[in-house]
């Protein structure tokens, strides 16, 4: 096993330990990002606008909106000027959820930062940003924008 294989196993192990944190469970599906976008926008948005702003697929946004609407955190309506267009707005329930979730995330961030020190947090953010930006560029090079579909080059899962 080479050094990269060993590092990948360490990375997988680290990521598997992160999943039990309930506070981050909905971040994976993008729900908090959608709510935050709608809350900051202050006006309604269509699903395509949300997908573009969050750099994700319309299918992912549609699934996320369905879950948020089911819980009453967003409301969808037909655009009166263009009946073919759906508009999405955050509800009071959604605003409350985003406030509570980001408050908990902020509290957790400050607790961890205090324990490990701001220099290490700054270094982590710098390295994580580099890692994720490089990952995004590499996945674009492979023509894979969805990790669950077949890659057009070579038919391998990306």
Buried (B, 14 or more C-beta within 10 A) or exposed (E): EEEEEEEEEEEEEEEEEEEEEEEBEBEEBBBBBBBBBBBEBEEBBBBEBBBEBBEBEEEBBEEBBEBBBEEEBBBBEEEEEEEEEBBBBBBEBBBEBBEEBBEEBEEEEEEEBEEEEEEEBEEEEEEEEEEEEEEEEEBEEEEBEEEEEEBEEEEEEB
